[in-house]
Amino acid sequence: MAHDGTEARRSAVWLLGQVLGEGRLLSDLLASGGLDRLEPADRARAQRLATDTLRTLSRADALLKPFLRKPPPLEIFNILRVGTVELCQGGAAHGVLSAMVEVAGKGRKTQHLKGLVNAVLRKVAADGPAKWDSLPVPKLRNWLRGPLVEAYGRKTVEAMEAAHLRGAPLDLTPRTAPDVWARRLGADLLPSGSLRLTDPGQITAMPGYDEGAWWVQDAAAAMAVRILDPQPGETVLDLCAAPGGKTMQLAAAGASVTALDLSEPRMERVRANLMRIGLAAEILVADALGFQGGPYDAILLDAPCSATGTIRRHPDLPHARDGAEIGGLIALQARMIDHALTLLKPGGRLVFCTCSLLPDEGECQAEDALGRHPDLSIDRAVLDRPGIDPAWITEEGGLRLRPDYWAERGGMDGFYIACLHKAS
């Protein structure tokens, strides 16, 4: 296999076609072995090229438009888009052009248009890189932008879009001694106790990986367990536990943890991560709604949702989805809250959270749960802790986190977190 980057570029074009043409998510494509034939360096490069192109798709299209009389077939369009993004991010013109022409030339449906690819990318290479940074910040797709503007206002949504364009740094949760590990890794110690690295390199080669001193977890996601505040010896149920960052936080706090998720492969990864870190939890593969156990002192419910808070890391999401599934997710979240409460001891606490920016999957869910359950209240006092700005606390007493918060530090995922207390 050639190591000039052509295979990585061809795979990036394929990934783009799957997202934009078939509505598939990059995470699903990678999990199902879509790039397994590539060597690790090419796999990482293909993934990075596809992600960067999806993040800046409207910029690439704006540069290409003057050179195209009409939109070309999707595969050719995607070859041009990947080439444009690579050129505008500093790729050497000769290498990019020859590779993208080769990608077009080897496709049965695209080989007759390799001349077009060559001609258009030459024009892009001439002045595209100089224009790139002055092009508008890419806007969210209308299915998502409309509801967010209604919820937060145009200026806030524009700030979120700017955060999405910047992408996401790498956040770590240290098992102990955050200040020590911040120094050892050269990381920024965030006010909430997470560590942040902007240019981490290979994760498995970093100090502390082998001995399980930390794990990868967005700073916003890590706040859910800090708000639950698990105590040594408490029985805690982690519903929808995969990929396992919160399970590890709970176990590291000394709680007796039951981690449950529907996905066997994802729970295999949780099991492997627990082993690497040297922590213990009971692992169950089951449907959360059919599970009967407990009662538990505390429950963490990170409910299935639109994942619209994770677009900094997953720019494919707005392109692969159209919002049609959100109504079903909202109904599922309500059922999961109701079921989780049946597994909770009187006097226990349920932290409900979603990595969504939509109030219907956050604030509205908490308010509706309070309406359905007279013995339920929201505990505001648990939000009084380091790293939480009082301005993030919502009217009903939950926590609304957004990508534009901590903008000067690199932002955070969008999240909603509420601590619901069941009467004794």
Secondary structure, DSSP 8 states (H G I E B T S, - for coil): ---SSHHHHHHHHHHHHHHHHH---HHHHHHTTTTTTS-HHHHHHHHHHHHHHHHTHHHHHHHHGGG-SS---HHHHHHHHHHHHHHHTT--HHHHHHHHHHHHHT-TTTGGGHHHHHHHHHHHHHHHHHHGGGS------HHHHHHHHHHH-HHHHHHHHHHHHH---EEEEESS-HHHHHHHHT-EE-TTS-EEESS---GGGSTTTTTT-EEE--HHHHHHHHHH---TT-EEEEET-TT-HHHHHHHHTT-EEEEEES-HHHHHHHHHHHHHHT---EEEES-GGG-----EEEEEEE-----GGGTTT-TTHHHH--STTHHHHHHHHHHHHHHHHHTEEEEEEEEEEES---GGGTHHHHHHHHHH-TTEEE--GGG-STT--GGGB-TTS-EEE-TTTTGGGT----EEEEEEEE--
